[in-house]
Amino acid sequence: MSEIQTLLVEGQEVALDKEGYLVNLEDWNEAVATAMAAQEQITLGPSHWEVIILLRIFYNRHQMSPANRALVNLVKRDLGGDKGKSIYLMKLFKGSPAKTASKIAGLPKPENCL
C-alpha cells in the first residue's frame, strides 16, 4: 500500500501523506482547503476560515503547528474568549481540532498530537 495518496482539486493532483496532510505545503490554497475539509465531512464557513487563517499566521511566525491546548489559547487571545474554548473548536473541526484544522490549513501535523 502506498504511503502517498492524491486529492484531485480543480483538475490538479495534490499529494497527501498517509494521514492526509499535504506532502508539499506550497500546494495549499483555498480550493485545496475546501477539498480537504470535504474529506473530513466539514463544509467551511467564516468561523472555520478565521481559525485557518490564524493557524497559517502562527505557522509562518513559528514554523510549527500548535497542539490542542496551544490552539485554544491562540484562538482565545486573537478571536476572543467565546471562541477560545475546546468545545467551540471541536464543533468546527471534528476529532482533534489541532490536527484537523492544521490539516485543512495545509500545515504539518502538530508535534504533540498522536
C-alpha positions, 0 to 999 in steps of 0.5 A: 500500500502506498504511503502517498495518496492524491486529492484531485482539486480543480483538475490538479493532483495534490499529494497527501501523506498517509494521514492526509496532510499535504506532502508539499505545503506550497500546494495549499490554497483555498480550493485545496482547503475546501477539498480537504475539509470535504474529506473530513465531512466539514463544509467551511464557513467564516468561523472555520476560515478565521481559525485557518487563517490564524493557524497559517499566521502562527505557522509562518511566525513559528514554523510549527503547528500548535497542539490542542491546548496551544490552539485554544489559547491562540484562538482565545487571545486573537478571536476572543474568549467565546471562541477560545474554548475546546468545545467551540473548536471541536464543533468546527473541526471534528476529532482533534481540532489541532490536527484537523484544522492544521490539516485543512490549513495545509500545515504539518501535523502538530508535534504533540498530537498522536 
